[in-house]
Structure formats: structure tokens, C-alpha cells
Amino acid sequence: MNPTTKTPLSDYLRHLVGQSVNAIDTPALVVDIDAMLRNLGRMAELARKHDVRWRPHAKMHKSATLAKLQIQAGAVGVCVQKTAEAEAMVAGGVYNVFISNEVIAQSKLSRVAALAHRVVGEHGQLAIAVDSPEGISRLAVAMNEARAGTGTAAAVIDVFIEIDVGQGRCGVAPGKAAVALVHEIRKHPALRFAGLHAYHGKAQHLRSARQRREMIAMAVDDIVYTRKLIEAEGIPVDLITGAGTGSMVLEASSGVYGELQAGSFLFMDADYAANERDPAQPQFEHALFVKTQVISSRDDHAVCDAGHKSHAIDSGLPKVHAFDAESELEFFNGGDEHGILKPAGASRRVPAIGRMLWLIPGHCDPTVNLHDAMIGVTGGLRNGIVDRIIRVDARGALT
């Protein structure tokens, strides 16, 4: 993918702006702008309250427009997981980016180094995570080659050591192994040790608030231990970064984390909403929906036109947004192009052909990646107006 080349928006999408929500064809990915902005304000307030920075994950919305909106609200920049996502953000004018993942292929690292030089010219900064001596040496080679190619030694990339605090995915074990990596980073003039990356992904989706507190408490112990060992070498640890929407209030109040990476709070999918809410956590609202229409109806069920080509199902099927008890429906998998709808709760009504419905995706990140654009609506889902079209700049940015 060339992140600087964008497919033109269709005439249909461009002409939607200013029209009623009823004009939106189905299935379509719709953002409730009012709810999204309230979520954004609550996140900014949480960060101010705990005096921590926030760097939301742009892999969630994949939109440079929304990334810049978050920065305007107080975010220091964004996180991404892929080099191509970083390229899309920079191409869209977002110049403070952390690739919170390991990049090993030399071809990708050359792209990372080129981005590091580009953002410096825009008074920005690029950062990346590492968890091995091999990753560090390969990154140093790429940065040195880029420096030689530009004839300047100006660009320095921030490097965070990822420690495994319970995710069981990438990351070096807490303790002495991390200290060794710090010394490796400091051998290379083009690399700057920036701190520790400690994201506990498994803790995000534990349903019990108590379980999340226990998991993050253990993660904090691992971080404090590792930081002490590094500082005992006379090396400052400037920043601990991590946290997700499910646990961020715990990292924010820990006194250890200095930066929050939560991203899904902006849209709040059905899976996160299923968590028991920590009383200290802001009350985030659903802001991302798939608009769908009933195309067939029988005595016991109806069928809508939003199958799993329009929404991800890795974290469960979507929930049907109910405006009242009489409109409660349960969604069942109907395949690629269809969803099966049955009455739920107090409702006994099967929706009629032509009825418009709103689905709350189970997982917002991969759902967004299925769409070229999101349709931003103000004034509510029932009587709102299309306010803007939000391009999904990093759709398919997998490398």
C-alpha cells in the first residue's frame, strides 16, 4: 500500500454531508460524533486528573483526521502497530508516532528510518519498541544507512524496551534481560533509550474489576523491579508507557505509568462494554455503529443486510442498539452478507422489512479496517444529520 495515494471518496459519500441519517445506504459504518467528542473529553479529563500523558492507539480508528482531533484535545501523539500505519499517519500530518511493536525485516526498518528523518523535519518524533539485541542492531543499521543517505546525523529514534508484564506475546522478561537491552541501545548514537513499554493486553478483557486490579498490580511490581535495576546502572528511565481502555484508570493512578495508550474508549465497542466498570473509570459511550436494514421478515425472525463482511466477529457478534425495551433484538450470525435478528428481552416484535437498525460491533479495530470511510453524524442516530466523512487512511496497512 502506498499511504500517500488515497482512493477518491465516491460522489455518494461526498454528497451525503448535510443530509439526514435516513439517506445513509446500508450497510455503513457510522460514528456518532456527539458521543465520540464526549468520550474524548472524558479521556482528556482523566489524564489531567492523574497528571499523565496520553497517546491513543490509532490502530483503532486508522484515521489521521481523528488522530489530529485527539492531539488537539491534549494527546501527545499516537501509537500504531505497523510501519504502514505509521506511514499513513505521517502522510496525514501526524508527526509524533510510536510504533509499539517489534519491527525486524530490514526492508521495513529502512522505512522506519526514513520516517524518523521525515518527522524530525516537521519538529516531530518517531519511537519504536524492541525486545531483542537482534532488533536493536537491525534498527541501528537502518538508522545509520538513512543518516548516510541524507548526509545528516540529525535524526534520533526513541526506543522503548517492551517488557512482558503478562500478555505472553512480545516483550522481554522483566528484570536483568531488560537491563542488558538498555546497554545495547546506548551503544548506538542514532538510538535513544526512551523508557519501558509495558502493555498488558490480557487484563483489558477480564470481566471482573477485581481481576483487572490484581493483574495490573502484578504488572506494576514487574515494572518497578525492572526500573530499579536499570536506574542502579546510573541510567534514568524517563517514561513507562502502556495501558488500554479496560484498565487505564489503574495504570493512571499507579504512580508508575506516565503515559496511557488506550484507544478503544473513543468508540467503545460491545466487548469493552461487557466489562464490569471500575467506579473510577469514566463512563464511555458507544460511538461506532454499523447501520443496517431489514431485507426479509418472518414470524419468528428477520434478516438484515450486515453480515460479517461489515463487522468483525473475533470478539463476538454485534449487539443491536435498542432505543427502548420494545425494540430489543438479538443478533445471530447469518454469514457474509446477512444477520439474523430475533426478539429479545421484553420485546416480542419482529422488525418489518425496510426497518433501519444500528449494530454495535464486538471489536471496533478490525471492524473499522473493513471500511474505506466512516460517516460522522451529529444530532443522534434517529434524527441526526451527516456532519462529515472520515477517511480510514490506514485501511489494509498491514506491513
TORKOL-4160 file (C-alpha; in steps of 0.2 Angstrom, whole numbers, padded with zeros to 4 digits, m for minus):
399
<pt num="1" X="0000" Y="0000" Z="0000"/>
<pt num="2" X="0006" Y="0017" Z="m0004"/>
<pt num="3" X="0000" Y="0028" Z="0011"/>
<pt num="4" X="0001" Y="0044" Z="0001"/>
<pt num="5" X="m0011" Y="0038" Z="m0013"/>
<pt num="6" X="m0029" Y="0038" Z="m0007"/>
<pt num="7" X="m0044" Y="0031" Z="m0017"/>
<pt num="8" X="m0056" Y="0046" Z="m0020"/>
<pt num="9" X="m0072" Y="0047" Z="m0010"/>
<pt num="10" X="m0087" Y="0042" Z="m0020"/>
<pt num="11" X="m0099" Y="0055" Z="m0026"/>
<pt num="12" X="m0112" Y="0046" Z="m0015"/>
<pt num="13" X="m0101" Y="0049" Z="0001"/>
<pt num="14" X="m0097" Y="0067" Z="m0003"/>
<pt num="15" X="m0115" Y="0072" Z="m0006"/>
<pt num="16" X="m0121" Y="0064" Z="0010"/>
<pt num="17" X="m0114" Y="0078" Z="0020"/>
<pt num="18" X="m0129" Y="0089" Z="0026"/>
<pt num="19" X="m0142" Y="0076" Z="0023"/>
<pt num="20" X="m0152" Y="0066" Z="0036"/>
<pt num="21" X="m0146" Y="0050" Z="0043"/>
<pt num="22" X="m0160" Y="0041" Z="0033"/>
<pt num="23" X="m0150" Y="0045" Z="0017"/>
<pt num="24" X="m0136" Y="0033" Z="0023"/>
<pt num="25" X="m0136" Y="0017" Z="0012"/>
<pt num="26" X="m0133" Y="0001" Z="0021"/>
<pt num="27" X="m0123" Y="m0007" Z="0027"/>
<pt num="28" X="m0112" Y="0008" Z="0033"/>
<pt num="29" X="m0100" Y="0012" Z="0047"/>
<pt num="30" X="m0107" Y="0027" Z="0056"/>
<pt num="31" X="m0099" Y="0037" Z="0070"/>
<pt num="32" X="m0110" Y="0047" Z="0082"/>
<pt num="33" X="m0099" Y="0062" Z="0083"/>
<pt num="34" X="m0108" Y="0069" Z="0099"/>
<pt num="35" X="m0104" Y="0053" Z="0109"/>
<pt num="36" X="m0086" Y="0052" Z="0102"/>
<pt num="37" X="m0082" Y="0070" Z="0107"/>
<pt num="38" X="m0090" Y="0067" Z="0125"/>
<pt num="39" X="m0078" Y="0051" Z="0126"/>
<pt num="40" X="m0064" Y="0062" Z="0120"/>
<pt num="41" X="m0067" Y="0075" Z="0134"/>
<pt num="42" X="m0068" Y="0061" Z="0147"/>
<pt num="43" X="m0052" Y="0054" Z="0142"/>
<pt num="44" X="m0043" Y="0071" Z="0142"/>
<pt num="45" X="m0050" Y="0074" Z="0160"/>
<pt num="46" X="m0044" Y="0058" Z="0166"/>
<pt num="47" X="m0026" Y="0061" Z="0160"/>
<pt num="48" X="m0027" Y="0079" Z="0168"/>
<pt num="49" X="m0033" Y="0072" Z="0184"/>
<pt num="50" X="m0019" Y="0060" Z="0186"/>
<pt num="51" X="m0006" Y="0071" Z="0178"/>
<pt num="52" X="m0001" Y="0058" Z="0165"/>
<pt num="53" X="0002" Y="0059" Z="0146"/>
<pt num="54" X="m0010" Y="0050" Z="0134"/>
<pt num="55" X="m0005" Y="0043" Z="0117"/>
<pt num="56" X="m0020" Y="0034" Z="0110"/>
<pt num="57" X="m0019" Y="0019" Z="0098"/>
<pt num="58" X="m0023" Y="0025" Z="0080"/>
<pt num="59" X="m0023" Y="0007" Z="0075"/>
<pt num="60" X="m0041" Y="0008" Z="0082"/>
<pt num="61" X="m0048" Y="0021" Z="0070"/>
<pt num="62" X="m0034" Y="0021" Z="0057"/>
<pt num="63" X="m0039" Y="0040" Z="0053"/>
<pt num="64" X="m0026" Y="0054" Z="0053"/>
<pt num="65" X="m0041" Y="0066" Z="0055"/>
<pt num="66" X="m0046" Y="0058" Z="0071"/>
<pt num="67" X="m0028" Y="0057" Z="0077"/>
<pt num="68" X="m0026" Y="0075" Z="0075"/>
<pt num="69" X="m0043" Y="0078" Z="0084"/>
<pt num="70" X="m0036" Y="0068" Z="0098"/>
<pt num="71" X="m0020" Y="0078" Z="0098"/>
<pt num="72" X="m0030" Y="0095" Z="0098"/>
<pt num="73" X="m0038" Y="0088" Z="0114"/>
<pt num="74" X="m0022" Y="0085" Z="0123"/>
<pt num="75" X="m0014" Y="0069" Z="0117"/>
<pt num="76" X="0005" Y="0070" Z="0114"/>
<pt num="77" X="0004" Y="0059" Z="0098"/>
<pt num="78" X="m0002" Y="0042" Z="0093"/>
<pt num="79" X="0003" Y="0023" Z="0094"/>
<pt num="80" X="0002" Y="0012" Z="0079"/>
<pt num="81" X="0007" Y="m0007" Z="0077"/>
<pt num="82" X="0013" Y="m0007" Z="0059"/>
<pt num="83" X="0025" Y="0003" Z="0049"/>
<pt num="84" X="0012" Y="0006" Z="0036"/>
<pt num="85" X="0001" Y="0013" Z="0049"/>
<pt num="86" X="0014" Y="0025" Z="0054"/>
<pt num="87" X="0017" Y="0030" Z="0036"/>
<pt num="88" X="m0002" Y="0033" Z="0034"/>
<pt num="89" X="m0002" Y="0044" Z="0050"/>
<pt num="90" X="0013" Y="0054" Z="0045"/>
<pt num="91" X="0006" Y="0056" Z="0027"/>
<pt num="92" X="m0009" Y="0063" Z="0035"/>
<pt num="93" X="0000" Y="0076" Z="0046"/>
<pt num="94" X="0003" Y="0067" Z="0062"/>
<pt num="95" X="0021" Y="0068" Z="0067"/>
<pt num="96" X="0023" Y="0061" Z="0084"/>
<pt num="97" X="0021" Y="0042" Z="0082"/>
<pt num="98" X="0026" Y="0027" Z="0092"/>
<pt num="99" X="0027" Y="0010" Z="0084"/>
<pt num="100" X="0023" Y="0000" Z="0099"/>
<pt num="101" X="0028" Y="m0016" Z="0091"/>
<pt num="102" X="0044" Y="m0025" Z="0086"/>
<pt num="103" X="0050" Y="m0022" Z="0068"/>
<pt num="104" X="0063" Y="m0035" Z="0061"/>
<pt num="105" X="0063" Y="m0035" Z="0042"/>
<pt num="106" X="0077" Y="m0024" Z="0036"/>
<pt num="107" X="0065" Y="m0018" Z="0022"/>
<pt num="108" X="0053" Y="m0011" Z="0035"/>
<pt num="109" X="0066" Y="m0004" Z="0046"/>
<pt num="110" X="0073" Y="0006" Z="0031"/>
<pt num="111" X="0055" Y="0013" Z="0030"/>
<pt num="112" X="0055" Y="0016" Z="0049"/>
<pt num="113" X="0072" Y="0026" Z="0047"/>
<pt num="114" X="0065" Y="0036" Z="0033"/>
<pt num="115" X="0050" Y="0041" Z="0043"/>
<pt num="116" X="0061" Y="0045" Z="0058"/>
<pt num="117" X="0071" Y="0058" Z="0047"/>
<pt num="118" X="0055" Y="0065" Z="0040"/>
<pt num="119" X="0046" Y="0068" Z="0056"/>
<pt num="120" X="0061" Y="0077" Z="0063"/>
<pt num="121" X="0059" Y="0089" Z="0048"/>
<pt num="122" X="0042" Y="0093" Z="0055"/>
<pt num="123" X="0048" Y="0095" Z="0073"/>
<pt num="124" X="0040" Y="0078" Z="0077"/>
<pt num="125" X="0047" Y="0062" Z="0084"/>
<pt num="126" X="0046" Y="0044" Z="0080"/>
<pt num="127" X="0048" Y="0030" Z="0093"/>
<pt num="128" X="0048" Y="0011" Z="0092"/>
<pt num="129" X="0048" Y="m0004" Z="0103"/>
<pt num="130" X="0061" Y="m0018" Z="0104"/>
<pt num="131" X="0063" Y="m0034" Z="0114"/>
<pt num="132" X="0080" Y="m0042" Z="0107"/>
<pt num="133" X="0098" Y="m0037" Z="0104"/>
<pt num="134" X="0094" Y="m0043" Z="0086"/>
<pt num="135" X="0080" Y="m0030" Z="0084"/>
<pt num="136" X="0091" Y="m0016" Z="0091"/>
<pt num="137" X="0106" Y="m0020" Z="0080"/>
<pt num="138" X="0095" Y="m0021" Z="0064"/>
<pt num="139" X="0087" Y="m0004" Z="0069"/>
<pt num="140" X="0104" Y="0004" Z="0071"/>
<pt num="141" X="0109" Y="m0002" Z="0054"/>
<pt num="142" X="0094" Y="0006" Z="0046"/>
<pt num="143" X="0096" Y="0022" Z="0055"/>
<pt num="144" X="0114" Y="0023" Z="0051"/>
<pt num="145" X="0111" Y="0020" Z="0032"/>
<pt num="146" X="0097" Y="0033" Z="0032"/>
<pt num="147" X="0109" Y="0045" Z="0040"/>
<pt num="148" X="0122" Y="0042" Z="0027"/>
<pt num="149" X="0110" Y="0044" Z="0013"/>
<pt num="150" X="0104" Y="0061" Z="0019"/>
<pt num="151" X="0121" Y="0067" Z="0024"/>
<pt num="152" X="0115" Y="0072" Z="0041"/>
<pt num="153" X="0116" Y="0065" Z="0059"/>
<pt num="154" X="0100" Y="0074" Z="0065"/>
<pt num="155" X="0088" Y="0060" Z="0067"/>
<pt num="156" X="0087" Y="0050" Z="0083"/>
<pt num="157" X="0074" Y="0037" Z="0085"/>
<pt num="158" X="0066" Y="0035" Z="0103"/>
<pt num="159" X="0067" Y="0016" Z="0108"/>
<pt num="160" X="0056" Y="0008" Z="0121"/>
<pt num="161" X="0061" Y="m0009" Z="0128"/>
<pt num="162" X="0045" Y="m0019" Z="0129"/>
<pt num="163" X="0043" Y="m0030" Z="0144"/>
<pt num="164" X="0031" Y="m0044" Z="0145"/>
<pt num="165" X="0020" Y="m0040" Z="0160"/>
<pt num="166" X="0008" Y="m0054" Z="0157"/>
<pt num="167" X="0002" Y="m0053" Z="0139"/>
<pt num="168" X="0013" Y="m0068" Z="0134"/>
<pt num="169" X="0016" Y="m0061" Z="0117"/>
<pt num="170" X="0031" Y="m0050" Z="0113"/>
<pt num="171" X="0042" Y="m0042" Z="0126"/>
<pt num="172" X="0057" Y="m0047" Z="0136"/>
<pt num="173" X="0056" Y="m0054" Z="0154"/>
<pt num="174" X="0056" Y="m0041" Z="0167"/>
<pt num="175" X="0072" Y="m0039" Z="0176"/>
<pt num="176" X="0090" Y="m0041" Z="0171"/>
<pt num="177" X="0086" Y="m0045" Z="0152"/>
<pt num="178" X="0079" Y="m0028" Z="0150"/>
<pt num="179" X="0095" Y="m0020" Z="0158"/>
<pt num="180" X="0106" Y="m0029" Z="0145"/>
<pt num="181" X="0095" Y="m0022" Z="0131"/>
<pt num="182" X="0097" Y="m0004" Z="0138"/>
<pt num="183" X="0116" Y="m0006" Z="0137"/>
<pt num="184" X="0114" Y="m0012" Z="0119"/>
<pt num="185" X="0103" Y="0003" Z="0114"/>
<pt num="186" X="0116" Y="0015" Z="0122"/>
<pt num="187" X="0129" Y="0009" Z="0110"/>
<pt num="188" X="0121" Y="0017" Z="0095"/>
<pt num="189" X="0121" Y="0036" Z="0093"/>
<pt num="190" X="0106" Y="0036" Z="0082"/>
<pt num="191" X="0095" Y="0027" Z="0095"/>
<pt num="192" X="0089" Y="0035" Z="0112"/>
<pt num="193" X="0083" Y="0024" Z="0126"/>
<pt num="194" X="0066" Y="0032" Z="0130"/>
<pt num="195" X="0059" Y="0020" Z="0143"/>
<pt num="196" X="0049" Y="0005" Z="0145"/>
<pt num="197" X="0034" Y="m0001" Z="0135"/>
<pt num="198" X="0023" Y="m0012" Z="0147"/>
<pt num="199" X="0006" Y="m0016" Z="0139"/>
<pt num="200" X="m0005" Y="m0029" Z="0147"/>
<pt num="201" X="m0017" Y="m0034" Z="0134"/>
<pt num="202" X="m0025" Y="m0049" Z="0143"/>
<pt num="203" X="m0030" Y="m0038" Z="0158"/>
<pt num="204" X="m0041" Y="m0027" Z="0146"/>
<pt num="205" X="m0054" Y="m0040" Z="0144"/>
<pt num="206" X="m0056" Y="m0048" Z="0161"/>
<pt num="207" X="m0074" Y="m0045" Z="0165"/>
<pt num="208" X="m0071" Y="m0043" Z="0184"/>
<pt num="209" X="m0064" Y="m0026" Z="0190"/>
<pt num="210" X="m0056" Y="m0035" Z="0204"/>
<pt num="211" X="m0047" Y="m0047" Z="0192"/>
<pt num="212" X="m0041" Y="m0032" Z="0182"/>
<pt num="213" X="m0034" Y="m0023" Z="0198"/>
<pt num="214" X="m0025" Y="m0039" Z="0203"/>
<pt num="215" X="m0017" Y="m0041" Z="0185"/>
<pt num="216" X="m0011" Y="m0023" Z="0184"/>
<pt num="217" X="m0004" Y="m0023" Z="0202"/>
<pt num="218" X="0007" Y="m0038" Z="0197"/>
<pt num="219" X="0012" Y="m0028" Z="0181"/>
<pt num="220" X="0017" Y="m0013" Z="0191"/>
<pt num="221" X="0028" Y="m0024" Z="0203"/>
<pt num="222" X="0037" Y="m0030" Z="0187"/>
<pt num="223" X="0039" Y="m0013" Z="0181"/>
<pt num="224" X="0046" Y="m0006" Z="0197"/>
<pt num="225" X="0058" Y="m0020" Z="0199"/>
<pt num="226" X="0065" Y="m0018" Z="0181"/>
<pt num="227" X="0066" Y="0001" Z="0183"/>
<pt num="228" X="0076" Y="0000" Z="0199"/>
<pt num="229" X="0088" Y="m0012" Z="0191"/>
<pt num="230" X="0091" Y="0000" Z="0176"/>
<pt num="231" X="0092" Y="0015" Z="0187"/>
<pt num="232" X="0105" Y="0006" Z="0198"/>
<pt num="233" X="0116" Y="0007" Z="0182"/>
<pt num="234" X="0115" Y="0025" Z="0183"/>
<pt num="235" X="0103" Y="0026" Z="0168"/>
<pt num="236" X="0087" Y="0036" Z="0170"/>
<pt num="237" X="0070" Y="0028" Z="0165"/>
<pt num="238" X="0061" Y="0043" Z="0158"/>
<pt num="239" X="0044" Y="0035" Z="0154"/>
<pt num="240" X="0033" Y="0020" Z="0157"/>
<pt num="241" X="0020" Y="0018" Z="0143"/>
<pt num="242" X="0006" Y="0006" Z="0142"/>
<pt num="243" X="m0012" Y="0004" Z="0147"/>
<pt num="244" X="m0028" Y="0000" Z="0137"/>
<pt num="245" X="m0047" Y="0005" Z="0139"/>
<pt num="246" X="m0051" Y="m0009" Z="0150"/>
<pt num="247" X="m0038" Y="m0005" Z="0164"/>
<pt num="248" X="m0031" Y="0013" Z="0160"/>
<pt num="249" X="m0038" Y="0020" Z="0176"/>
<pt num="250" X="m0027" Y="0008" Z="0186"/>
<pt num="251" X="m0011" Y="0012" Z="0176"/>
<pt num="252" X="m0016" Y="0031" Z="0178"/>
<pt num="253" X="m0017" Y="0030" Z="0197"/>
<pt num="254" X="m0002" Y="0019" Z="0199"/>
<pt num="255" X="0011" Y="0032" Z="0201"/>
<pt num="256" X="0022" Y="0022" Z="0189"/>
<pt num="257" X="0015" Y="0024" Z="0172"/>
<pt num="258" X="0017" Y="0041" Z="0164"/>
<pt num="259" X="0008" Y="0038" Z="0148"/>
<pt num="260" X="m0008" Y="0029" Z="0143"/>
<pt num="261" X="m0011" Y="0021" Z="0126"/>
<pt num="262" X="m0029" Y="0017" Z="0127"/>
<pt num="263" X="m0038" Y="0019" Z="0111"/>
<pt num="264" X="m0055" Y="0010" Z="0110"/>
<pt num="265" X="m0063" Y="0022" Z="0123"/>
<pt num="266" X="m0066" Y="0034" Z="0108"/>
<pt num="267" X="m0079" Y="0022" Z="0100"/>
<pt num="268" X="m0082" Y="0009" Z="0115"/>
<pt num="269" X="m0086" Y="m0007" Z="0107"/>
<pt num="270" X="m0098" Y="m0021" Z="0113"/>
<pt num="271" X="m0084" Y="m0031" Z="0121"/>
<pt num="272" X="m0077" Y="m0017" Z="0131"/>
<pt num="273" X="m0094" Y="m0013" Z="0137"/>
<pt num="274" X="m0097" Y="m0030" Z="0144"/>
<pt num="275" X="m0083" Y="m0027" Z="0157"/>
<pt num="276" X="m0088" Y="m0024" Z="0175"/>
<pt num="277" X="m0085" Y="m0005" Z="0176"/>
<pt num="278" X="m0072" Y="0001" Z="0189"/>
<pt num="279" X="m0081" Y="0015" Z="0198"/>
<pt num="280" X="m0065" Y="0026" Z="0195"/>
<pt num="281" X="m0066" Y="0023" Z="0176"/>
<pt num="282" X="m0075" Y="0036" Z="0166"/>
<pt num="283" X="m0092" Y="0031" Z="0158"/>
<pt num="284" X="m0088" Y="0030" Z="0140"/>
<pt num="285" X="m0102" Y="0029" Z="0127"/>
<pt num="286" X="m0105" Y="0018" Z="0111"/>
<pt num="287" X="m0100" Y="0029" Z="0097"/>
<pt num="288" X="m0097" Y="0017" Z="0082"/>
<pt num="289" X="m0111" Y="0008" Z="0074"/>
<pt num="290" X="m0115" Y="m0002" Z="0058"/>
<pt num="291" X="m0131" Y="0005" Z="0050"/>
<pt num="292" X="m0141" Y="m0010" Z="0043"/>
<pt num="293" X="m0158" Y="m0013" Z="0035"/>
<pt num="294" X="m0171" Y="m0027" Z="0037"/>
<pt num="295" X="m0172" Y="m0036" Z="0020"/>
<pt num="296" X="m0183" Y="m0050" Z="0025"/>
<pt num="297" X="m0195" Y="m0054" Z="0039"/>
<pt num="298" X="m0204" Y="m0069" Z="0045"/>
<pt num="299" X="m0215" Y="m0074" Z="0060"/>
<pt num="300" X="m0200" Y="m0078" Z="0072"/>
<pt num="301" X="m0185" Y="m0069" Z="0064"/>
<pt num="302" X="m0180" Y="m0055" Z="0052"/>
<pt num="303" X="m0164" Y="m0054" Z="0041"/>
<pt num="304" X="m0153" Y="m0038" Z="0039"/>
<pt num="305" X="m0140" Y="m0034" Z="0026"/>
<pt num="306" X="m0125" Y="m0033" Z="0038"/>
<pt num="307" X="m0115" Y="m0049" Z="0038"/>
<pt num="308" X="m0098" Y="m0051" Z="0045"/>
<pt num="309" X="m0090" Y="m0043" Z="0029"/>
<pt num="310" X="m0096" Y="m0027" Z="0038"/>
<pt num="311" X="m0091" Y="m0030" Z="0056"/>
<pt num="312" X="m0078" Y="m0041" Z="0064"/>
<pt num="313" X="m0083" Y="m0056" Z="0074"/>
<pt num="314" X="m0067" Y="m0060" Z="0083"/>
<pt num="315" X="m0074" Y="m0053" Z="0100"/>
<pt num="316" X="m0091" Y="m0059" Z="0097"/>
<pt num="317" X="m0106" Y="m0054" Z="0087"/>
<pt num="318" X="m0113" Y="m0036" Z="0087"/>
<pt num="319" X="m0126" Y="m0030" Z="0098"/>
<pt num="320" X="m0142" Y="m0022" Z="0091"/>
<pt num="321" X="m0144" Y="m0005" Z="0098"/>
<pt num="322" X="m0161" Y="m0003" Z="0107"/>
<pt num="323" X="m0169" Y="0013" Z="0109"/>
<pt num="324" X="m0182" Y="0006" Z="0121"/>
<pt num="325" X="m0187" Y="m0011" Z="0128"/>
<pt num="326" X="m0199" Y="m0014" Z="0113"/>
<pt num="327" X="m0185" Y="m0013" Z="0101"/>
<pt num="328" X="m0174" Y="m0026" Z="0109"/>
<pt num="329" X="m0166" Y="m0038" Z="0097"/>
<pt num="330" X="m0153" Y="m0052" Z="0097"/>
<pt num="331" X="m0141" Y="m0054" Z="0083"/>
<pt num="332" X="m0136" Y="m0071" Z="0076"/>
<pt num="333" X="m0123" Y="m0075" Z="0063"/>
<pt num="334" X="m0131" Y="m0076" Z="0045"/>
<pt num="335" X="m0114" Y="m0077" Z="0036"/>
<pt num="336" X="m0105" Y="m0065" Z="0025"/>
<pt num="337" X="m0119" Y="m0054" Z="0019"/>
<pt num="338" X="m0134" Y="m0057" Z="0032"/>
<pt num="339" X="m0138" Y="m0055" Z="0050"/>
<pt num="340" X="m0152" Y="m0065" Z="0059"/>
<pt num="341" X="m0162" Y="m0055" Z="0071"/>
<pt num="342" X="m0174" Y="m0062" Z="0084"/>
<pt num="343" X="m0184" Y="m0053" Z="0098"/>
<pt num="344" X="m0175" Y="m0051" Z="0115"/>
<pt num="345" X="m0180" Y="m0046" Z="0132"/>
<pt num="346" X="m0197" Y="m0039" Z="0134"/>
<pt num="347" X="m0199" Y="m0037" Z="0115"/>
<pt num="348" X="m0210" Y="m0049" Z="0105"/>
<pt num="349" X="m0209" Y="m0039" Z="0089"/>
<pt num="350" X="m0200" Y="m0045" Z="0073"/>
<pt num="351" X="m0194" Y="m0029" Z="0064"/>
<pt num="352" X="m0203" Y="m0026" Z="0047"/>
<pt num="353" X="m0195" Y="m0026" Z="0030"/>
<pt num="354" X="m0186" Y="m0009" Z="0027"/>
<pt num="355" X="m0183" Y="m0006" Z="0046"/>
<pt num="356" X="m0167" Y="0003" Z="0049"/>
<pt num="357" X="m0156" Y="m0004" Z="0063"/>
<pt num="358" X="m0140" Y="0001" Z="0072"/>
<pt num="359" X="m0127" Y="m0013" Z="0077"/>
<pt num="360" X="m0113" Y="m0010" Z="0090"/>
<pt num="361" X="m0098" Y="m0020" Z="0084"/>
<pt num="362" X="m0090" Y="m0033" Z="0095"/>
<pt num="363" X="m0072" Y="m0026" Z="0091"/>
<pt num="364" X="m0070" Y="m0009" Z="0084"/>
<pt num="365" X="m0052" Y="m0010" Z="0077"/>
<pt num="366" X="m0055" Y="m0024" Z="0064"/>
<pt num="367" X="m0072" Y="m0018" Z="0060"/>
<pt num="368" X="m0065" Y="m0001" Z="0055"/>
<pt num="369" X="m0052" Y="m0010" Z="0044"/>
<pt num="370" X="m0066" Y="m0017" Z="0034"/>
<pt num="371" X="m0072" Y="0000" Z="0028"/>
<pt num="372" X="m0065" Y="0014" Z="0017"/>
<pt num="373" X="m0074" Y="0028" Z="0027"/>
<pt num="374" X="m0084" Y="0032" Z="0042"/>
<pt num="375" X="m0099" Y="0043" Z="0041"/>
<pt num="376" X="m0099" Y="0055" Z="0055"/>
<pt num="377" X="m0117" Y="0060" Z="0061"/>
<pt num="378" X="m0122" Y="0074" Z="0074"/>
<pt num="379" X="m0139" Y="0076" Z="0082"/>
<pt num="380" X="m0141" Y="0057" Z="0086"/>
<pt num="381" X="m0145" Y="0041" Z="0076"/>
<pt num="382" X="m0163" Y="0044" Z="0074"/>
<pt num="383" X="m0165" Y="0062" Z="0068"/>
<pt num="384" X="m0146" Y="0067" Z="0065"/>
<pt num="385" X="m0138" Y="0075" Z="0051"/>
<pt num="386" X="m0122" Y="0068" Z="0042"/>
<pt num="387" X="m0109" Y="0081" Z="0048"/>
<pt num="388" X="m0093" Y="0074" Z="0039"/>
<pt num="389" X="m0085" Y="0059" Z="0030"/>
<pt num="390" X="m0070" Y="0052" Z="0040"/>
<pt num="391" X="m0057" Y="0043" Z="0028"/>
<pt num="392" X="m0050" Y="0027" Z="0035"/>
<pt num="393" X="m0032" Y="0032" Z="0029"/>
<pt num="394" X="m0023" Y="0016" Z="0036"/>
<pt num="395" X="m0036" Y="0003" Z="0030"/>
<pt num="396" X="m0026" Y="m0013" Z="0025"/>
<pt num="397" X="m0010" Y="m0005" Z="0032"/>
<pt num="398" X="m0003" Y="m0022" Z="0037"/>
<pt num="399" X="0016" Y="m0022" Z="0034"/>
